[in-house]
Amino acid sequence: MALTLPEIQAAAWDNKLAKGFNVTDVPLEFGLLTAEVGEAFTAWRQGLPGFGAELADVQLYLVGLAEMTGIDLGEAVEAKLRANAARVYRRSPSGVLVKTGDGGVV
């Protein structure tokens, strides 16, 4: 059974509290998240077997940061998916996708 994003966010937060990890220093958490992204990139680039675990670390730091700052990441992701689906793009002459409209989504 897969966990929902709100369940992951709650479990990650509970683990941070139980282990005494950072739950108040937002700049520190951004730094730690950035480090985890770097570790995931290195694992992918080098074809290391721990790539999936590194991606999981990125998600856990991200949901921890969301909880720390009062963001329901599940709701934020759903809203962003709706906004992205409504956006309109065209390809420039150089082949780059350029946003031409937001579909009326604010």
Summary of the structure (lengths in Angstrom):
residues: 106
radius of gyration: 17.3
end to end distance: 34.8
largest distance: 54.0
contacts: 247
relative contact order: 0.13
helix: 63%
strand: 8%
